[in-house]
Amino acid sequence: MADWVVISSLATAAGTLGLAATTYASVRSANRAARAAEQSMLAELRPLLVESSVDDPPLHVNFVDVTGITAPGGGAGVELLDDKLYVVLSLRNVGRGIGVLHGGRLSPARLSASVDHAPLEEFHLLTRDIYVPSGKLGFWQIAFRDPADQERQALLDAVEQGSFGAEVLYGDYEGGQRVVTRFSVLRADDAWQLSAVRHWQVDRPDPR
């Protein structure tokens, strides 16, 4: 005769296993949907800075002690005034989110894309936030005023030779998704041309 107790137990176990499998599949599907929604939200916030176009209007940027350093479209403003070096990069945000600039650094050498960006500890942080809306122009600026600054002297030599590099640190307006973008700055026909070389994701693994 059939052992109905055993059959009932097996049926209950099978039902429980099926329910567990269904629950597991539902949880995985919900997790995938949540990750997709998060990625979509982050994409709406993510900025990406490149050089502006040569057709863009020039930017006239003020410093604390100097007014009107001009950065042309697609280029940089590089001025040596009273032995003080002033640099302004003309940028465009081609990402979908508002970009907030945190800081940056200049390099006497034009580094290739194969060389990693400098440690964030070496970046000069801005004393104010600079915002670059999506699809709009913006700028990054830096000044070297101390005659005893060895970094300043190396950059003056690079300016004299007509080329140097720049790295800009920025993120979204919530303070996340930080990116380092490297630029090449090259003098040609008495003007300084700007070109983005590579972007690095700071707050998540680099996909490359």
C-alpha positions as CSV (number, residue, x, y, z in Angstrom):
1,M,0.0,0.0,0.0
2,A,1.1,3.6,-0.7
3,D,2.8,5.3,2.2
4,W,0.8,8.5,2.2
5,V,2.9,10.1,4.9
6,V,6.0,9.8,2.7
7,I,4.2,10.9,-0.4
8,S,2.8,13.9,1.4
9,S,6.2,14.8,2.8
10,L,7.8,14.5,-0.7
11,A,5.0,16.7,-2.2
12,T,5.5,19.3,0.5
13,A,9.3,19.3,-0.1
14,A,8.8,19.6,-3.9
15,G,6.4,22.5,-3.4
16,T,8.8,24.2,-1.0
17,L,11.7,23.7,-3.5
18,G,9.7,25.1,-6.3
19,L,8.7,28.1,-4.2
20,A,12.3,28.7,-3.3
21,A,13.4,28.6,-6.9
22,T,10.6,31.0,-7.9
23,T,11.6,33.3,-5.0
24,Y,15.3,33.2,-6.0
25,A,14.5,34.0,-9.6
26,S,12.3,36.8,-8.6
27,V,15.0,38.3,-6.3
28,R,17.6,38.0,-9.0
29,S,15.2,39.7,-11.5
30,A,14.5,42.5,-8.9
31,N,18.2,43.0,-8.3
32,R,18.9,43.2,-12.0
33,A,16.1,45.8,-12.4
34,A,17.4,47.7,-9.4
35,R,21.0,47.8,-10.9
36,A,19.6,48.9,-14.2
37,A,17.7,51.7,-12.6
38,E,20.8,52.7,-10.6
39,Q,22.9,52.8,-13.7
40,S,20.3,54.8,-15.6
41,M,20.1,57.3,-12.7
42,L,23.9,57.6,-12.6
43,A,24.1,58.1,-16.3
44,E,21.8,61.1,-15.9
45,L,24.2,62.6,-13.3
46,R,27.5,61.7,-15.1
47,P,29.6,64.6,-16.5
48,L,32.4,64.2,-19.1
49,L,34.7,67.1,-19.9
50,V,36.6,67.5,-23.1
51,E,38.2,70.5,-24.9
52,S,35.7,73.0,-26.3
53,S,35.3,73.6,-30.0
54,V,37.4,76.0,-32.0
55,D,34.1,77.6,-33.0
56,D,33.2,78.4,-29.3
57,P,33.6,81.9,-28.1
58,P,36.6,82.8,-26.0
59,L,36.3,82.8,-22.2
60,H,37.6,85.7,-20.1
61,V,38.5,84.4,-16.7
62,N,39.4,86.4,-13.6
63,F,41.9,85.5,-10.9
64,V,42.2,87.1,-7.4
65,D,45.0,89.4,-8.6
66,V,44.4,89.4,-12.4
67,T,41.4,90.0,-14.6
68,G,40.6,88.8,-18.1
69,I,42.9,85.8,-18.9
70,T,41.5,84.7,-22.2
71,A,41.1,81.1,-23.2
72,P,40.0,80.7,-26.9
73,G,37.6,78.0,-28.0
74,G,39.4,74.7,-28.3
75,G,42.4,76.1,-26.5
76,A,44.0,77.4,-23.3
77,G,45.0,80.8,-22.0
78,V,48.6,80.8,-20.8
79,E,49.9,84.1,-19.5
80,L,53.1,85.1,-17.7
81,L,52.6,88.3,-15.9
82,D,55.2,89.7,-13.4
83,D,56.8,86.3,-13.2
84,K,53.5,84.7,-12.3
85,L,52.0,82.0,-14.4
86,Y,48.3,81.9,-15.1
87,V,46.6,79.0,-17.1
88,V,42.9,78.7,-18.1
89,L,41.6,75.7,-20.0
90,S,38.4,76.1,-22.1
91,L,36.2,73.0,-21.6
92,R,32.9,71.6,-22.7
93,N,30.8,69.1,-20.8
94,V,29.6,66.4,-23.2
95,G,28.1,64.3,-20.4
96,R,24.5,64.3,-19.3
97,G,25.0,65.6,-15.8
98,I,26.3,68.8,-14.2
99,G,30.0,68.7,-13.8
100,V,31.6,70.1,-10.6
101,L,35.3,70.7,-10.8
102,H,37.3,69.8,-7.7
103,G,40.9,70.5,-8.8
104,G,43.7,69.7,-11.1
105,R,47.4,69.8,-11.8
106,L,49.8,70.7,-14.6
107,S,52.7,68.5,-15.8
108,P,55.8,69.8,-17.5
109,A,55.7,66.7,-19.8
110,R,52.9,65.8,-22.2
111,L,52.0,62.3,-20.9
112,S,50.6,59.7,-23.1
113,A,47.4,57.8,-22.5
114,S,49.4,54.7,-21.3
115,V,50.7,56.5,-18.3
116,D,48.4,56.5,-15.2
117,H,47.2,59.8,-13.8
118,A,49.0,61.3,-10.8
119,P,47.9,60.5,-7.3
120,L,45.0,62.6,-6.2
121,E,47.1,63.9,-3.3
122,E,49.2,65.8,-5.9
123,F,46.2,67.7,-7.3
124,H,45.6,71.4,-6.4
125,L,42.1,71.7,-5.0
126,L,40.0,74.6,-6.1
127,T,39.1,77.2,-3.4
128,R,35.6,77.4,-5.0
129,D,33.3,75.0,-6.9
130,I,33.2,75.6,-10.6
131,Y,30.1,74.1,-12.3
132,V,29.8,73.1,-16.0
133,P,26.2,72.3,-17.1
134,S,25.6,69.6,-19.5
135,G,26.3,70.6,-23.1
136,K,27.8,74.0,-21.9
137,L,31.2,75.7,-21.8
138,G,33.2,75.9,-18.7
139,F,36.8,76.3,-17.6
140,W,39.5,75.2,-15.2
141,Q,42.1,77.7,-13.9
142,I,45.3,77.6,-11.9
143,A,48.0,80.1,-11.0
144,F,51.7,79.8,-9.9
145,R,52.9,82.9,-8.1
146,D,55.7,81.8,-5.7
147,P,59.2,82.3,-7.3
148,A,60.6,79.7,-5.0
149,D,58.1,77.0,-6.2
150,Q,60.1,74.3,-8.0
151,E,56.9,73.2,-9.8
152,R,56.5,76.7,-11.2
153,Q,60.0,76.8,-12.6
154,A,59.5,73.5,-14.4
155,L,56.3,74.7,-15.9
156,L,57.9,77.9,-17.0
157,D,60.5,75.9,-18.9
158,A,57.7,73.7,-20.4
159,V,55.8,76.9,-21.5
160,E,58.9,78.2,-23.1
161,Q,59.3,74.9,-25.0
162,G,55.7,75.1,-26.1
163,S,54.0,72.1,-24.6
164,F,52.8,70.7,-21.3
165,G,50.1,68.5,-19.8
166,A,47.1,69.0,-17.6
167,E,44.9,66.7,-15.5
168,V,41.5,67.9,-14.2
169,L,39.6,66.2,-11.4
170,Y,35.8,66.6,-11.3
171,G,32.5,64.7,-10.5
172,D,28.8,65.0,-10.5
173,Y,26.9,67.6,-8.4
174,E,26.3,65.0,-5.6
175,G,30.0,64.6,-5.1
176,G,30.3,61.2,-6.7
177,Q,31.4,59.6,-10.0
178,R,34.8,61.4,-9.9
179,V,36.8,61.5,-13.1
180,V,40.3,62.5,-14.0
181,T,40.7,63.8,-17.6
182,R,44.1,64.3,-19.0
183,F,44.7,67.1,-21.6
184,S,47.6,67.9,-23.9
185,V,48.4,71.6,-24.2
186,L,50.4,72.5,-27.3
187,R,51.5,75.9,-28.7
188,A,50.9,76.3,-32.5
189,D,51.0,79.6,-34.4
190,D,51.1,81.7,-31.2
191,A,48.0,80.0,-29.8
192,W,47.6,77.2,-27.2
193,Q,45.6,74.2,-28.5
194,L,43.9,71.8,-26.0
195,S,43.1,68.1,-26.6
196,A,41.7,65.5,-24.2
197,V,43.9,62.4,-24.0
198,R,42.2,60.0,-21.6
199,H,39.6,59.7,-18.9
200,W,39.9,57.7,-15.7
201,Q,37.0,56.7,-13.4
202,V,38.1,57.3,-9.8
203,D,35.2,55.8,-7.8
204,R,34.7,52.6,-9.7
205,P,36.9,50.1,-11.5
206,D,38.2,51.2,-14.8
207,P,36.6,49.1,-17.5
208,R,39.7,49.1,-19.6
